[in-house]
Amino acid sequence: QVQLVESGGGLVQAGDSLRLSCAASRRTFSFNAMGWYRQASGKERELVAEITGSGNVNYAGSVKGRFTISTNSAKNVVYLQMNSLKLEDTAVYYCNGDYVISVEGAVGPRIWGQGTQVTVSS
C-alpha cells in the first residue's frame, strides 16, 4: 500500500544544485533504512547514498563531498542535496528503502520509487 514518491528532479546546468525528496504516499512510521540510487542511460543502477534510522550514512565515491543525504525530524522523508552537479550525474534517481510498520518495530518490505529525472547540461 505504501509507495515512495520522488520529487525535485529537473534540468540544470553543470555546477548547479538540486535537492531531491523521497516521501511515502501514506503516513508511515520512521524508515528503517533508505537509499538513493541512480541509473544513467546504458549503465547499471548504482547506489548513490544510503542512510539508516540510526543516522549512519554511506556515499558512492563519485559523489562524496558533493551530495548529502539527510532526513526530516520524523525520519519519514529522505533528501538528497546535490551540489556541484556534473554532466555525468545525469540519470534517473530512485529512492529505495523500508519502513517500520508497527509499534513493535516490525519492518515492511523494501520498496522502490518510480524515479525522478536529473539532467545536467553544459
VOKOLSE-458616 format. One line per field, with one value per residue (C-alpha): residue in three letters; residue number from 1; x, y, z. Coordinates in Angstrom, 1 decimal. Each point is the difference from the previous one (the first is absolute). Layout:
r	ala	...
k	NUM	...
px	X	...
py	Y	...
pz	Z	...
END
This chain:
r	gln	val	gln	leu	val	glu	ser	gly	gly	gly	leu	val	gln	ala	gly	asp	ser	leu	arg	leu	ser	cys	ala	ala	ser	arg	arg	thr	phe	ser	phe	asn	ala	met	gly	trp	tyr	arg	gln	ala	ser	gly	lys	glu	arg	glu	leu	val	ala	glu	ile	thr	gly	ser	gly	asn	val	asn	tyr	ala	gly	ser	val	lys	gly	arg	phe	thr	ile	ser	thr	asn	ser	ala	lys	asn	val	val	tyr	leu	gln	met	asn	ser	leu	lys	leu	glu	asp	thr	ala	val	tyr	tyr	cys	asn	gly	asp	tyr	val	ile	ser	val	glu	gly	ala	val	gly	pro	arg	ile	trp	gly	gln	gly	thr	gln	val	thr	val	ser	ser
k	1	2	3	4	5	6	7	8	9	10	11	12	13	14	15	16	17	18	19	20	21	22	23	24	25	26	27	28	29	30	31	32	33	34	35	36	37	38	39	40	41	42	43	44	45	46	47	48	49	50	51	52	53	54	55	56	57	58	59	60	61	62	63	64	65	66	67	68	69	70	71	72	73	74	75	76	77	78	79	80	81	82	83	84	85	86	87	88	89	90	91	92	93	94	95	96	97	98	99	100	101	102	103	104	105	106	107	108	109	110	111	112	113	114	115	116	117	118	119	120	121	122
px	0.0	2.8	1.8	3.0	-0.2	3.1	0.0	2.4	1.6	0.4	2.3	2.9	3.4	3.3	0.9	-3.6	-1.7	-3.2	-1.6	-2.0	-2.7	-1.4	-3.2	-2.5	-3.3	-1.7	0.8	2.6	2.2	3.6	2.1	2.3	2.5	-0.1	2.2	0.3	0.9	0.4	0.1	1.5	-0.7	1.9	1.2	-1.1	-1.8	2.4	-0.2	0.6	-0.6	-1.7	-1.0	-1.3	-2.5	3.0	1.5	2.9	0.7	2.0	0.7	1.3	3.5	-1.1	-2.4	1.7	0.6	-2.6	-3.2	-1.6	-2.7	-2.2	-3.4	-2.7	-0.4	-2.7	2.3	-2.7	1.4	3.4	1.8	3.0	1.7	2.0	2.6	2.5	-1.9	2.0	-1.1	0.7	-2.6	-2.7	-2.3	-3.3	0.2	-1.9	-0.9	0.1	-0.6	-2.2	-2.0	-0.9	-3.7	-0.9	0.6	1.9	2.6	-1.0	1.4	-2.0	1.3	2.6	-1.6	1.1	-1.2	-0.7	3.0	0.6	2.1	3.0	1.6	3.2	1.0	3.0
py	0.0	2.4	1.5	2.1	3.2	1.9	3.7	2.8	-1.2	2.3	1.5	1.9	1.3	-1.4	1.5	0.5	-1.7	-2.0	-1.6	-3.2	-1.1	-3.4	-0.5	-2.7	0.4	-0.8	0.7	-2.4	-0.5	0.9	-1.7	-2.8	0.7	2.1	0.4	2.1	-1.9	1.2	-1.5	1.8	-0.9	-3.2	-0.6	-2.1	1.4	1.0	1.0	3.8	0.4	-1.8	0.7	-2.1	0.9	0.4	2.6	-1.9	1.1	-1.2	1.6	-1.1	1.2	2.0	2.2	0.2	3.6	1.2	-1.8	-0.2	-2.4	1.1	-0.5	2.1	-0.2	-2.7	-2.1	-0.7	2.2	-0.3	2.7	0.1	3.3	0.1	2.7	0.7	-2.2	-1.5	-1.2	-3.6	0.4	-0.1	-3.0	-1.1	0.1	-2.5	-0.1	-3.5	-1.1	-1.5	1.4	-1.0	-1.1	-0.9	1.3	-3.2	1.0	-2.3	1.1	-0.2	-1.1	2.0	2.2	2.1	3.4	0.7	2.2	3.6	1.2	2.2	1.4	2.1	2.0	2.0
pz	0.0	0.8	-3.0	-0.2	-2.0	-1.1	-1.0	-0.7	-3.2	-3.0	-2.6	1.4	-1.1	1.1	3.3	1.1	3.0	0.5	2.9	-0.4	2.4	0.6	2.0	0.6	-1.7	3.3	3.6	1.4	2.9	-0.3	-2.7	0.9	-2.8	-3.1	-3.0	-3.2	-3.2	-3.5	-3.4	-3.0	-3.5	-1.0	3.6	2.9	2.9	2.8	3.6	0.5	3.7	2.8	3.6	2.9	2.6	2.4	-2.3	-1.5	-3.6	-2.9	-3.4	-3.3	-0.6	-3.1	2.1	3.3	1.0	-2.4	1.0	3.5	1.1	2.9	1.6	1.6	3.8	-0.2	-2.3	-2.5	-2.8	-1.5	-1.9	-2.4	-0.2	-3.2	-0.5	-2.7	-2.4	-2.9	-3.4	1.2	2.7	-2.6	0.8	1.4	3.7	2.1	3.6	1.7	3.5	2.6	2.9	3.5	-0.2	3.6	3.5	0.7	-2.6	-2.9	-3.4	-3.2	-3.4	-1.9	-2.6	-2.9	-1.2	-3.7	-0.4	-0.8	-2.9	0.6	-3.1	0.2	-3.0	-0.9
END
